Amino acid sequence: MRIKHLKISNFRSIQMLDIDLPPVCALVGPNNAGKSNVLMAIQKILERDWVTAGSFDLDDVRMRNDESDVLIEVVFDDPVPYQKFKYGSPVNIFGLRFEYTTYKIGERKGARRLESTCLDSKGKPVNVMKRAPKSGVKPEFEPLIGVPSDVKEKVPLIYIGTNRSLKEQLPSGRYSLLRQLLSDVNAGLSDPEQVVQLKKSDGSTESIQRLAAFNTLMEKALSLLRTAEFNAIQSVSNVAHCDSWALTLIPTQTNLIYSLRHLILWISISRWT
């Protein structure tokens, strides 16, 4: 799946952008032309698990104009199927639209809110069945409110920013690439029902949880890497607080990330030499 069309209005430095996107797209321009803001707009709506009005602030509004509405819309090359009810007919979602706007009337007039909409092939709001289907009852339809989590999960995005901060790129960083890539791996590895057969020194085998087997084998692998040069580099990394960055993850990720950090560090050193 890829984004084939992008529309942005009043987001940061972008007054209006409405373009088709090829399979491979590069943004080229001088500094402060707004290239990063295009990527940030996509990140705002697709990278987060749940997008709310709190995901935006006044800095995201062009010229910080509190009366302007921000619009970000993406259209996909392949539609996302969505089925509201188990035995209902699925609908195809061709795009997503997010509008950071304000209440126009009532007690909250002027307060910010976010409208999120699933779009059909014509760019109109998608209609879904109002109730679960029943035999002999004519189905009724209504607009789909918001973007269901089932749809959001089918639109994956990994954002690699221009920020060169090592701390934010390590797996401990909330939105780091490594954290996203390894989250599913870690979930399977930490599952207590995941069991493997490990050969013992006497030639017999025993059943052991996958995480425990991983830790055992990683300890053996790391013992082979601990040359004098490796220990010297590790001491430097400890001074630079790399350990604290790697170990600030949730406990279930600690063992995996700690071990991988050493391997990644070793591979990087090998490339330098």
PyRosetta script that sets phi, psi and omega in degrees:
from pyrosetta import init, pose_from_sequence

init()
pose = pose_from_sequence("MRIKHLKISNFRSIQMLDIDLPPVCALVGPNNAGKSNVLMAIQKILERDWVTAGSFDLDDVRMRNDESDVLIEVVFDDPVPYQKFKYGSPVNIFGLRFEYTTYKIGERKGARRLESTCLDSKGKPVNVMKRAPKSGVKPEFEPLIGVPSDVKEKVPLIYIGTNRSLKEQLPSGRYSLLRQLLSDVNAGLSDPEQVVQLKKSDGSTESIQRLAAFNTLMEKALSLLRTAEFNAIQSVSNVAHCDSWALTLIPTQTNLIYSLRHLILWISISRWT")
pose.set_psi(1, 139.5)
pose.set_omega(1, 176.1)
pose.set_phi(2, -143.3)
pose.set_psi(2, 164.4)
pose.set_omega(2, 175.8)
pose.set_phi(3, -85.3)
pose.set_psi(3, 121.5)
pose.set_omega(3, -179.7)
pose.set_phi(4, -101.8)
pose.set_psi(4, -16.9)
pose.set_omega(4, 177.6)
pose.set_phi(5, -145.7)
pose.set_psi(5, 141.8)
pose.set_omega(5, -177.3)
pose.set_phi(6, -135.4)
pose.set_psi(6, 134.0)
pose.set_omega(6, 176.8)
pose.set_phi(7, -131.8)
pose.set_psi(7, 127.3)
pose.set_omega(7, -179.9)
pose.set_phi(8, -133.1)
pose.set_psi(8, 135.2)
pose.set_omega(8, 179.6)
pose.set_phi(9, -138.2)
pose.set_psi(9, 129.0)
pose.set_omega(9, 174.5)
pose.set_phi(10, 58.7)
pose.set_psi(10, 32.6)
pose.set_omega(10, 176.4)
pose.set_phi(11, -102.5)
pose.set_psi(11, 114.7)
pose.set_omega(11, -179.2)
pose.set_phi(12, 51.2)
pose.set_psi(12, -116.1)
pose.set_omega(12, -176.6)
pose.set_phi(13, -86.7)
pose.set_psi(13, -2.3)
pose.set_omega(13, -173.2)
pose.set_phi(14, -95.0)
pose.set_psi(14, 113.1)
pose.set_omega(14, 177.0)
pose.set_phi(15, -77.3)
pose.set_psi(15, -48.8)
pose.set_omega(15, 177.8)
pose.set_phi(16, -156.5)
pose.set_psi(16, 129.7)
pose.set_omega(16, 176.0)
pose.set_phi(17, -139.2)
pose.set_psi(17, 124.7)
pose.set_omega(17, -178.0)
pose.set_phi(18, -143.7)
pose.set_psi(18, 94.6)
pose.set_omega(18, -171.4)
pose.set_phi(19, -137.1)
pose.set_psi(19, 152.8)
pose.set_omega(19, 168.5)
pose.set_phi(20, -86.4)
pose.set_psi(20, 143.6)
pose.set_omega(20, -177.9)
pose.set_phi(21, -114.7)
pose.set_psi(21, 129.6)
pose.set_omega(21, 176.4)
pose.set_phi(22, -75.3)
pose.set_psi(22, 171.5)
pose.set_omega(22, 179.4)
pose.set_phi(23, -56.1)
pose.set_psi(23, -37.9)
pose.set_omega(23, 175.8)
pose.set_phi(24, -120.1)
pose.set_psi(24, 122.6)
pose.set_omega(24, -174.6)
pose.set_phi(25, -129.8)
pose.set_psi(25, 132.7)
pose.set_omega(25, 176.6)
pose.set_phi(26, -123.3)
pose.set_psi(26, 133.6)
pose.set_omega(26, 177.0)
pose.set_phi(27, -98.2)
pose.set_psi(27, 119.5)
pose.set_omega(27, -176.5)
pose.set_phi(28, -121.9)
pose.set_psi(28, 131.7)
pose.set_omega(28, 179.1)
pose.set_phi(29, 178.3)
pose.set_psi(29, 170.2)
pose.set_omega(29, -179.5)
pose.set_phi(30, -70.0)
pose.set_psi(30, 168.6)
pose.set_omega(30, 176.4)
pose.set_phi(31, -58.7)
pose.set_psi(31, 143.3)
pose.set_omega(31, 178.4)
pose.set_phi(32, 65.3)
pose.set_psi(32, 22.8)
pose.set_omega(32, 177.3)
pose.set_phi(33, -83.6)
pose.set_psi(33, -16.2)
pose.set_omega(33, 178.3)
pose.set_phi(34, 110.0)
pose.set_psi(34, 10.4)
pose.set_omega(34, -178.5)
pose.set_phi(35, -60.4)
pose.set_psi(35, -46.9)
pose.set_omega(35, -178.6)
pose.set_phi(36, -65.5)
pose.set_psi(36, -30.9)
pose.set_omega(36, 179.7)
pose.set_phi(37, -68.5)
pose.set_psi(37, -30.7)
pose.set_omega(37, 175.1)
pose.set_phi(38, -62.9)
pose.set_psi(38, -47.1)
pose.set_omega(38, 179.5)
pose.set_phi(39, -67.1)
pose.set_psi(39, -37.2)
pose.set_omega(39, -179.7)
pose.set_phi(40, -65.1)
pose.set_psi(40, -35.2)
pose.set_omega(40, 179.0)
pose.set_phi(41, -62.8)
pose.set_psi(41, -43.4)
pose.set_omega(41, 178.4)
pose.set_phi(42, -65.9)
pose.set_psi(42, -41.2)
pose.set_omega(42, 179.1)
pose.set_phi(43, -61.3)
pose.set_psi(43, -40.4)
pose.set_omega(43, -177.1)
pose.set_phi(44, -56.2)
pose.set_psi(44, -40.3)
pose.set_omega(44, -171.5)
pose.set_phi(45, -99.0)
pose.set_psi(45, -21.1)
pose.set_omega(45, -173.9)
pose.set_phi(46, -111.5)
pose.set_psi(46, -25.3)
pose.set_omega(46, -174.9)
pose.set_phi(47, -79.4)
pose.set_psi(47, -31.8)
pose.set_omega(47, -175.8)
pose.set_phi(48, -79.7)
pose.set_psi(48, 149.1)
pose.set_omega(48, 177.6)
pose.set_phi(49, -66.7)
pose.set_psi(49, -37.0)
pose.set_omega(49, -178.0)
pose.set_phi(50, -142.2)
pose.set_psi(50, 119.4)
pose.set_omega(50, -177.0)
pose.set_phi(51, -97.9)
pose.set_psi(51, 126.4)
pose.set_omega(51, 178.6)
pose.set_phi(52, -130.5)
pose.set_psi(52, 178.2)
pose.set_omega(52, 176.4)
pose.set_phi(53, -60.9)
pose.set_psi(53, -29.0)
pose.set_omega(53, 178.4)
pose.set_phi(54, -68.6)
pose.set_psi(54, -12.6)
pose.set_omega(54, 176.9)
pose.set_phi(55, -74.3)
pose.set_psi(55, -13.8)
pose.set_omega(55, -179.5)
pose.set_phi(56, -117.7)
pose.set_psi(56, 162.5)
pose.set_omega(56, 171.5)
pose.set_phi(57, -148.5)
pose.set_psi(57, -177.6)
pose.set_omega(57, -174.7)
pose.set_phi(58, -63.3)
pose.set_psi(58, -27.7)
pose.set_omega(58, 177.7)
pose.set_phi(59, -64.4)
pose.set_psi(59, -21.0)
pose.set_omega(59, 179.5)
pose.set_phi(60, -82.6)
pose.set_psi(60, -10.1)
pose.set_omega(60, -179.0)
pose.set_phi(61, -93.2)
pose.set_psi(61, 130.4)
pose.set_omega(61, -177.5)
pose.set_phi(62, -56.0)
pose.set_psi(62, 133.1)
pose.set_omega(62, -180.0)
pose.set_phi(63, 60.1)
pose.set_psi(63, 15.9)
pose.set_omega(63, -177.8)
pose.set_phi(64, 51.2)
pose.set_psi(64, 36.0)
pose.set_omega(64, -179.3)
pose.set_phi(65, -83.3)
pose.set_psi(65, 109.3)
pose.set_omega(65, -174.9)
pose.set_phi(66, -67.3)
pose.set_psi(66, -11.3)
pose.set_omega(66, 179.7)
pose.set_phi(67, -96.3)
pose.set_psi(67, -6.0)
pose.set_omega(67, -179.0)
pose.set_phi(68, -87.7)
pose.set_psi(68, 149.1)
pose.set_omega(68, 176.3)
pose.set_phi(69, -105.0)
pose.set_psi(69, 138.0)
pose.set_omega(69, 177.1)
pose.set_phi(70, -97.0)
pose.set_psi(70, 134.9)
pose.set_omega(70, 176.6)
pose.set_phi(71, -127.7)
pose.set_psi(71, 130.2)
pose.set_omega(71, 174.5)
pose.set_phi(72, -131.9)
pose.set_psi(72, 123.8)
pose.set_omega(72, -176.0)
pose.set_phi(73, -135.7)
pose.set_psi(73, 134.1)
pose.set_omega(73, 177.7)
pose.set_phi(74, -125.4)
pose.set_psi(74, 144.2)
pose.set_omega(74, 176.0)
pose.set_phi(75, -122.5)
pose.set_psi(75, 135.2)
pose.set_omega(75, -175.0)
pose.set_phi(76, -98.6)
pose.set_psi(76, 154.5)
pose.set_omega(76, 177.8)
pose.set_phi(77, -73.5)
pose.set_psi(77, -30.5)
pose.set_omega(77, 175.5)
pose.set_phi(78, -120.5)
pose.set_psi(78, 133.1)
pose.set_omega(78, -179.4)
pose.set_phi(79, -69.3)
pose.set_psi(79, 154.6)
pose.set_omega(79, 177.5)
pose.set_phi(80, -98.8)
pose.set_psi(80, 118.9)
pose.set_omega(80, 179.4)
pose.set_phi(81, -74.5)
pose.set_psi(81, 141.4)
pose.set_omega(81, 178.0)
pose.set_phi(82, -139.1)
pose.set_psi(82, 131.5)
pose.set_omega(82, -179.6)
pose.set_phi(83, -124.5)
pose.set_psi(83, 108.6)
pose.set_omega(83, -176.3)
pose.set_phi(84, -69.9)
pose.set_psi(84, -41.9)
pose.set_omega(84, 180.0)
pose.set_phi(85, -117.5)
pose.set_psi(85, 148.0)
pose.set_omega(85, -173.9)
pose.set_phi(86, -55.2)
pose.set_psi(86, -43.2)
pose.set_omega(86, -176.9)
pose.set_phi(87, -105.4)
pose.set_psi(87, 13.5)
pose.set_omega(87, 177.3)
pose.set_phi(88, -87.8)
pose.set_psi(88, 166.9)
pose.set_omega(88, 178.9)
pose.set_phi(89, -77.7)
pose.set_psi(89, 131.2)
pose.set_omega(89, 178.4)
pose.set_phi(90, -71.4)
pose.set_psi(90, 155.7)
pose.set_omega(90, 175.2)
pose.set_phi(91, -118.9)
pose.set_psi(91, 155.2)
pose.set_omega(91, 178.7)
pose.set_phi(92, -100.5)
pose.set_psi(92, 129.9)
pose.set_omega(92, 178.3)
pose.set_phi(93, -106.1)
pose.set_psi(93, 117.2)
pose.set_omega(93, -174.2)
pose.set_phi(94, -94.7)
pose.set_psi(94, -15.9)
pose.set_omega(94, -178.2)
pose.set_phi(95, -168.4)
pose.set_psi(95, 171.6)
pose.set_omega(95, 179.5)
pose.set_phi(96, -130.3)
pose.set_psi(96, 140.5)
pose.set_omega(96, 178.3)
pose.set_phi(97, -127.2)
pose.set_psi(97, 134.5)
pose.set_omega(97, 177.8)
pose.set_phi(98, -126.5)
pose.set_psi(98, 128.1)
pose.set_omega(98, 179.2)
pose.set_phi(99, -123.4)
pose.set_psi(99, 116.4)
pose.set_omega(99, 175.9)
pose.set_phi(100, -91.1)
pose.set_psi(100, 97.9)
pose.set_omega(100, -170.9)
pose.set_phi(101, -127.8)
pose.set_psi(101, -161.8)
pose.set_omega(101, -179.2)
pose.set_phi(102, -131.8)
pose.set_psi(102, 158.9)
pose.set_omega(102, 170.7)
pose.set_phi(103, -69.6)
pose.set_psi(103, 132.8)
pose.set_omega(103, -175.0)
pose.set_phi(104, -92.6)
pose.set_psi(104, -24.9)
pose.set_omega(104, -178.8)
pose.set_phi(105, -139.2)
pose.set_psi(105, 173.2)
pose.set_omega(105, 174.8)
pose.set_phi(106, 86.6)
pose.set_psi(106, -174.8)
pose.set_omega(106, -176.3)
pose.set_phi(107, -63.9)
pose.set_psi(107, -28.6)
pose.set_omega(107, -177.7)
pose.set_phi(108, -96.1)
pose.set_psi(108, 17.7)
pose.set_omega(108, -179.8)
pose.set_phi(109, -51.7)
pose.set_psi(109, 128.2)
pose.set_omega(109, 179.7)
pose.set_phi(110, 94.2)
pose.set_psi(110, -18.6)
pose.set_omega(110, 178.9)
pose.set_phi(111, -72.9)
pose.set_psi(111, 147.6)
pose.set_omega(111, -176.7)
pose.set_phi(112, -78.0)
pose.set_psi(112, 145.1)
pose.set_omega(112, 174.3)
pose.set_phi(113, -147.9)
pose.set_psi(113, 167.0)
pose.set_omega(113, -178.8)
pose.set_phi(114, -123.8)
pose.set_psi(114, 126.5)
pose.set_omega(114, 174.1)
pose.set_phi(115, -103.7)
pose.set_psi(115, 121.3)
pose.set_omega(115, 177.9)
pose.set_phi(116, -116.9)
pose.set_psi(116, 132.5)
pose.set_omega(116, -171.8)
pose.set_phi(117, -136.0)
pose.set_psi(117, 136.7)
pose.set_omega(117, 171.2)
pose.set_phi(118, -90.2)
pose.set_psi(118, 136.9)
pose.set_omega(118, -173.0)
pose.set_phi(119, -111.2)
pose.set_psi(119, 147.0)
pose.set_omega(119, 175.2)
pose.set_phi(120, -90.4)
pose.set_psi(120, -170.5)
pose.set_omega(120, -175.6)
pose.set_phi(121, -65.6)
pose.set_psi(121, -18.2)
pose.set_omega(121, -179.7)
pose.set_phi(122, -101.3)
pose.set_psi(122, 6.5)
pose.set_omega(122, -179.8)
pose.set_phi(123, 79.5)
pose.set_psi(123, 15.4)
pose.set_omega(123, 179.0)
pose.set_phi(124, -101.1)
pose.set_psi(124, 158.5)
pose.set_omega(124, 177.5)
pose.set_phi(125, -57.5)
pose.set_psi(125, 140.1)
pose.set_omega(125, -179.2)
pose.set_phi(126, -76.4)
pose.set_psi(126, 138.9)
pose.set_omega(126, 174.3)
pose.set_phi(127, -103.7)
pose.set_psi(127, 138.5)
pose.set_omega(127, 179.6)
pose.set_phi(128, -128.6)
pose.set_psi(128, 166.9)
pose.set_omega(128, 179.7)
pose.set_phi(129, -63.4)
pose.set_psi(129, 137.3)
pose.set_omega(129, -177.6)
pose.set_phi(130, -75.3)
pose.set_psi(130, -35.0)
pose.set_omega(130, -179.7)
pose.set_phi(131, -136.2)
pose.set_psi(131, 163.3)
pose.set_omega(131, 177.1)
pose.set_phi(132, -61.3)
pose.set_psi(132, 139.6)
pose.set_omega(132, -176.9)
pose.set_phi(133, -63.9)
pose.set_psi(133, 140.7)
pose.set_omega(133, 175.9)
pose.set_phi(134, -132.3)
pose.set_psi(134, 143.4)
pose.set_omega(134, -179.6)
pose.set_phi(135, -61.9)
pose.set_psi(135, 130.8)
pose.set_omega(135, 177.5)
pose.set_phi(136, 83.0)
pose.set_psi(136, -1.4)
pose.set_omega(136, -179.9)
pose.set_phi(137, -110.3)
pose.set_psi(137, 125.0)
pose.set_omega(137, 179.6)
pose.set_phi(138, -67.9)
pose.set_psi(138, 127.0)
pose.set_omega(138, -177.5)
pose.set_phi(139, -68.6)
pose.set_psi(139, 143.7)
pose.set_omega(139, 174.1)
pose.set_phi(140, -111.2)
pose.set_psi(140, 149.3)
pose.set_omega(140, -176.7)
pose.set_phi(141, -122.7)
pose.set_psi(141, 154.7)
pose.set_omega(141, 178.8)
pose.set_phi(142, -149.1)
pose.set_psi(142, 158.7)
pose.set_omega(142, 178.7)
pose.set_phi(143, -62.6)
pose.set_psi(143, 141.0)
pose.set_omega(143, 175.9)
pose.set_phi(144, -75.1)
pose.set_psi(144, 122.1)
pose.set_omega(144, -177.8)
pose.set_phi(145, -88.9)
pose.set_psi(145, 124.9)
pose.set_omega(145, 176.7)
pose.set_phi(146, 73.7)
pose.set_psi(146, -170.4)
pose.set_omega(146, 178.2)
pose.set_phi(147, -114.2)
pose.set_psi(147, 108.4)
pose.set_omega(147, -178.8)
pose.set_phi(148, -61.1)
pose.set_psi(148, 150.6)
pose.set_omega(148, -179.9)
pose.set_phi(149, -61.1)
pose.set_psi(149, -32.1)
pose.set_omega(149, 178.0)
pose.set_phi(150, -60.4)
pose.set_psi(150, -36.0)
pose.set_omega(150, 179.3)
pose.set_phi(151, -74.5)
pose.set_psi(151, -45.1)
pose.set_omega(151, -178.3)
pose.set_phi(152, -59.4)
pose.set_psi(152, -38.4)
pose.set_omega(152, -179.0)
pose.set_phi(153, -67.0)
pose.set_psi(153, -21.7)
pose.set_omega(153, -179.7)
pose.set_phi(154, -90.3)
pose.set_psi(154, 3.0)
pose.set_omega(154, 178.6)
pose.set_phi(155, -120.5)
pose.set_psi(155, 76.1)
pose.set_omega(155, -176.7)
pose.set_phi(156, -75.4)
pose.set_psi(156, 147.6)
pose.set_omega(156, 177.1)
pose.set_phi(157, -146.1)
pose.set_psi(157, 133.3)
pose.set_omega(157, 170.6)
pose.set_phi(158, -119.4)
pose.set_psi(158, 118.3)
pose.set_omega(158, -177.4)
pose.set_phi(159, -100.8)
pose.set_psi(159, 122.1)
pose.set_omega(159, 176.8)
pose.set_phi(160, -110.3)
pose.set_psi(160, 103.2)
pose.set_omega(160, -175.0)
pose.set_phi(161, -81.8)
pose.set_psi(161, 178.3)
pose.set_omega(161, 179.3)
pose.set_phi(162, -85.6)
pose.set_psi(162, -2.6)
pose.set_omega(162, 179.6)
pose.set_phi(163, -66.4)
pose.set_psi(163, 123.9)
pose.set_omega(163, -177.1)
pose.set_phi(164, -98.1)
pose.set_psi(164, 18.0)
pose.set_omega(164, -179.8)
pose.set_phi(165, -72.1)
pose.set_psi(165, 118.7)
pose.set_omega(165, 179.6)
pose.set_phi(166, -60.2)
pose.set_psi(166, -39.9)
pose.set_omega(166, -177.4)
pose.set_phi(167, -58.5)
pose.set_psi(167, -38.5)
pose.set_omega(167, -177.4)
pose.set_phi(168, -80.4)
pose.set_psi(168, -16.3)
pose.set_omega(168, -180.0)
pose.set_phi(169, -94.9)
pose.set_psi(169, -14.0)
pose.set_omega(169, 176.4)
pose.set_phi(170, -70.7)
pose.set_psi(170, 159.7)
pose.set_omega(170, -177.9)
pose.set_phi(171, -58.3)
pose.set_psi(171, -19.6)
pose.set_omega(171, 178.1)
pose.set_phi(172, -72.9)
pose.set_psi(172, -18.0)
pose.set_omega(172, 177.5)
pose.set_phi(173, -68.7)
pose.set_psi(173, 132.7)
pose.set_omega(173, -172.6)
pose.set_phi(174, -56.5)
pose.set_psi(174, -40.1)
pose.set_omega(174, -177.7)
pose.set_phi(175, -113.3)
pose.set_psi(175, 22.7)
pose.set_omega(175, -177.7)
pose.set_phi(176, -69.7)
pose.set_psi(176, 152.1)
pose.set_omega(176, 179.4)
pose.set_phi(177, -62.0)
pose.set_psi(177, -43.4)
pose.set_omega(177, -178.4)
pose.set_phi(178, -63.4)
pose.set_psi(178, -39.5)
pose.set_omega(178, -179.9)
pose.set_phi(179, -62.4)
pose.set_psi(179, -42.2)
pose.set_omega(179, -179.1)
pose.set_phi(180, -68.8)
pose.set_psi(180, -40.9)
pose.set_omega(180, -179.1)
pose.set_phi(181, -67.1)
pose.set_psi(181, -33.9)
pose.set_omega(181, -173.2)
pose.set_phi(182, -95.8)
pose.set_psi(182, -5.8)
pose.set_omega(182, -175.3)
pose.set_phi(183, -63.5)
pose.set_psi(183, -44.8)
pose.set_omega(183, 179.5)
pose.set_phi(184, -69.0)
pose.set_psi(184, -37.9)
pose.set_omega(184, 177.7)
pose.set_phi(185, -61.1)
pose.set_psi(185, -44.4)
pose.set_omega(185, -178.8)
pose.set_phi(186, -65.7)
pose.set_psi(186, -36.6)
pose.set_omega(186, 179.6)
pose.set_phi(187, -61.9)
pose.set_psi(187, -44.0)
pose.set_omega(187, 178.2)
pose.set_phi(188, -68.4)
pose.set_psi(188, -38.8)
pose.set_omega(188, -178.8)
pose.set_phi(189, -66.2)
pose.set_psi(189, -35.5)
pose.set_omega(189, -176.7)
pose.set_phi(190, -87.0)
pose.set_psi(190, -5.4)
pose.set_omega(190, 179.7)
pose.set_phi(191, -65.5)
pose.set_psi(191, 118.3)
pose.set_omega(191, -177.7)
pose.set_phi(192, -63.8)
pose.set_psi(192, -18.1)
pose.set_omega(192, 179.2)
pose.set_phi(193, -83.0)
pose.set_psi(193, -9.1)
pose.set_omega(193, 177.4)
pose.set_phi(194, -79.3)
pose.set_psi(194, 111.7)
pose.set_omega(194, -176.1)
pose.set_phi(195, -124.4)
pose.set_psi(195, 141.2)
pose.set_omega(195, 177.4)
pose.set_phi(196, -128.6)
pose.set_psi(196, 163.9)
pose.set_omega(196, 177.2)
pose.set_phi(197, -96.8)
pose.set_psi(197, 122.3)
pose.set_omega(197, -178.7)
pose.set_phi(198, -113.7)
pose.set_psi(198, 129.7)
pose.set_omega(198, -178.5)
pose.set_phi(199, -78.9)
pose.set_psi(199, 131.8)
pose.set_omega(199, 179.2)
pose.set_phi(200, -90.3)
pose.set_psi(200, 170.4)
pose.set_omega(200, -176.7)
pose.set_phi(201, -63.0)
pose.set_psi(201, -27.6)
pose.set_omega(201, -179.2)
pose.set_phi(202, -86.6)
pose.set_psi(202, 5.5)
pose.set_omega(202, 177.6)
pose.set_phi(203, 94.1)
pose.set_psi(203, -13.1)
pose.set_omega(203, 178.2)
pose.set_phi(204, -80.6)
pose.set_psi(204, 171.0)
pose.set_omega(204, 179.8)
pose.set_phi(205, -122.4)
pose.set_psi(205, 155.8)
pose.set_omega(205, 176.4)
pose.set_phi(206, -139.6)
pose.set_psi(206, 150.6)
pose.set_omega(206, 176.4)
pose.set_phi(207, -83.0)
pose.set_psi(207, 132.7)
pose.set_omega(207, -177.7)
pose.set_phi(208, -145.7)
pose.set_psi(208, 147.3)
pose.set_omega(208, 178.6)
pose.set_phi(209, -60.8)
pose.set_psi(209, 143.4)
pose.set_omega(209, -174.9)
pose.set_phi(210, -57.4)
pose.set_psi(210, -40.7)
pose.set_omega(210, -178.8)
pose.set_phi(211, -64.2)
pose.set_psi(211, -41.8)
pose.set_omega(211, 178.7)
pose.set_phi(212, -64.2)
pose.set_psi(212, -40.5)
pose.set_omega(212, 177.9)
pose.set_phi(213, -64.6)
pose.set_psi(213, -40.3)
pose.set_omega(213, 178.7)
pose.set_phi(214, -60.4)
pose.set_psi(214, -47.2)
pose.set_omega(214, -179.5)
pose.set_phi(215, -62.5)
pose.set_psi(215, -39.3)
pose.set_omega(215, 179.6)
pose.set_phi(216, -63.9)
pose.set_psi(216, -47.8)
pose.set_omega(216, -178.7)
pose.set_phi(217, -69.3)
pose.set_psi(217, -34.4)
pose.set_omega(217, 179.4)
pose.set_phi(218, -68.3)
pose.set_psi(218, -35.5)
pose.set_omega(218, 176.9)
pose.set_phi(219, -61.6)
pose.set_psi(219, -39.7)
pose.set_omega(219, 178.1)
pose.set_phi(220, -67.0)
pose.set_psi(220, -41.9)
pose.set_omega(220, -179.9)
pose.set_phi(221, -65.2)
pose.set_psi(221, -42.3)
pose.set_omega(221, -178.7)
pose.set_phi(222, -67.7)
pose.set_psi(222, -31.7)
pose.set_omega(222, 178.1)
pose.set_phi(223, -63.4)
pose.set_psi(223, -31.0)
pose.set_omega(223, 177.7)
pose.set_phi(224, -74.1)
pose.set_psi(224, -25.6)
pose.set_omega(224, -178.1)
pose.set_phi(225, -84.1)
pose.set_psi(225, -14.3)
pose.set_omega(225, -172.0)
pose.set_phi(226, -79.4)
pose.set_psi(226, 67.2)
pose.set_omega(226, 170.9)
pose.set_phi(227, -79.0)
pose.set_psi(227, 172.6)
pose.set_omega(227, 178.7)
pose.set_phi(228, -61.0)
pose.set_psi(228, -39.3)
pose.set_omega(228, -179.7)
pose.set_phi(229, -65.1)
pose.set_psi(229, -41.0)
pose.set_omega(229, 179.9)
pose.set_phi(230, -63.3)
pose.set_psi(230, -44.5)
pose.set_omega(230, -179.7)
pose.set_phi(231, -63.2)
pose.set_psi(231, -35.3)
pose.set_omega(231, 178.8)
pose.set_phi(232, -66.2)
pose.set_psi(232, -42.6)
pose.set_omega(232, 179.3)
pose.set_phi(233, -67.5)
pose.set_psi(233, -38.4)
pose.set_omega(233, 179.1)
pose.set_phi(234, -62.7)
pose.set_psi(234, -38.6)
pose.set_omega(234, 179.0)
pose.set_phi(235, -64.6)
pose.set_psi(235, -36.1)
pose.set_omega(235, 177.4)
pose.set_phi(236, -66.9)
pose.set_psi(236, -43.0)
pose.set_omega(236, -179.2)
pose.set_phi(237, -64.4)
pose.set_psi(237, -33.0)
pose.set_omega(237, 177.9)
pose.set_phi(238, -66.4)
pose.set_psi(238, -39.5)
pose.set_omega(238, 177.8)
pose.set_phi(239, -63.3)
pose.set_psi(239, -35.7)
pose.set_omega(239, -179.7)
pose.set_phi(240, -80.8)
pose.set_psi(240, 5.1)
pose.set_omega(240, 175.9)
pose.set_phi(241, 68.9)
pose.set_psi(241, 24.5)
pose.set_omega(241, 175.7)
pose.set_phi(242, -62.2)
pose.set_psi(242, -36.6)
pose.set_omega(242, -180.0)
pose.set_phi(243, -61.5)
pose.set_psi(243, -42.4)
pose.set_omega(243, -178.3)
pose.set_phi(244, -65.7)
pose.set_psi(244, -34.0)
pose.set_omega(244, 177.7)
pose.set_phi(245, -66.5)
pose.set_psi(245, -43.5)
pose.set_omega(245, -175.0)
pose.set_phi(246, -72.6)
pose.set_psi(246, -29.2)
pose.set_omega(246, -172.5)
pose.set_phi(247, -99.6)
pose.set_psi(247, 12.0)
pose.set_omega(247, 176.9)
pose.set_phi(248, -91.3)
pose.set_psi(248, 9.1)
pose.set_omega(248, 176.8)
pose.set_phi(249, -75.2)
pose.set_psi(249, 171.8)
pose.set_omega(249, 173.8)
pose.set_phi(250, -63.3)
pose.set_psi(250, 151.4)
pose.set_omega(250, -171.4)
pose.set_phi(251, -54.9)
pose.set_psi(251, -33.8)
pose.set_omega(251, -176.0)
pose.set_phi(252, -69.0)
pose.set_psi(252, -17.0)
pose.set_omega(252, -179.0)
pose.set_phi(253, -97.1)
pose.set_psi(253, -13.2)
pose.set_omega(253, -169.0)
pose.set_phi(254, -58.2)
pose.set_psi(254, -52.6)
pose.set_omega(254, -175.3)
pose.set_phi(255, -61.8)
pose.set_psi(255, -44.0)
pose.set_omega(255, -178.6)
pose.set_phi(256, -63.8)
pose.set_psi(256, -49.9)
pose.set_omega(256, -175.8)
pose.set_phi(257, -68.0)
pose.set_psi(257, -38.7)
pose.set_omega(257, 179.9)
pose.set_phi(258, -59.4)
pose.set_psi(258, -44.4)
pose.set_omega(258, -179.7)
pose.set_phi(259, -68.7)
pose.set_psi(259, -43.5)
pose.set_omega(259, -179.3)
pose.set_phi(260, -65.3)
pose.set_psi(260, -32.8)
pose.set_omega(260, 179.0)
pose.set_phi(261, -58.4)
pose.set_psi(261, -41.9)
pose.set_omega(261, 179.7)
pose.set_phi(262, -65.9)
pose.set_psi(262, -40.6)
pose.set_omega(262, -179.4)
pose.set_phi(263, -67.6)
pose.set_psi(263, -42.6)
pose.set_omega(263, 178.0)
pose.set_phi(264, -61.9)
pose.set_psi(264, -42.2)
pose.set_omega(264, 178.0)
pose.set_phi(265, -60.7)
pose.set_psi(265, -43.3)
pose.set_omega(265, -178.7)
pose.set_phi(266, -65.5)
pose.set_psi(266, -42.3)
pose.set_omega(266, 178.7)
pose.set_phi(267, -62.3)
pose.set_psi(267, -41.7)
pose.set_omega(267, 179.8)
pose.set_phi(268, -62.7)
pose.set_psi(268, -41.7)
pose.set_omega(268, 179.2)
pose.set_phi(269, -63.6)
pose.set_psi(269, -40.6)
pose.set_omega(269, 180.0)
pose.set_phi(270, -61.7)
pose.set_psi(270, -38.0)
pose.set_omega(270, 179.8)
pose.set_phi(271, -68.7)
pose.set_psi(271, -37.4)
pose.set_omega(271, 179.7)
pose.set_phi(272, -65.0)
pose.set_psi(272, -33.6)
pose.set_omega(272, -175.8)
pose.set_phi(273, -91.1)
pose.dump_pdb("model.pdb")
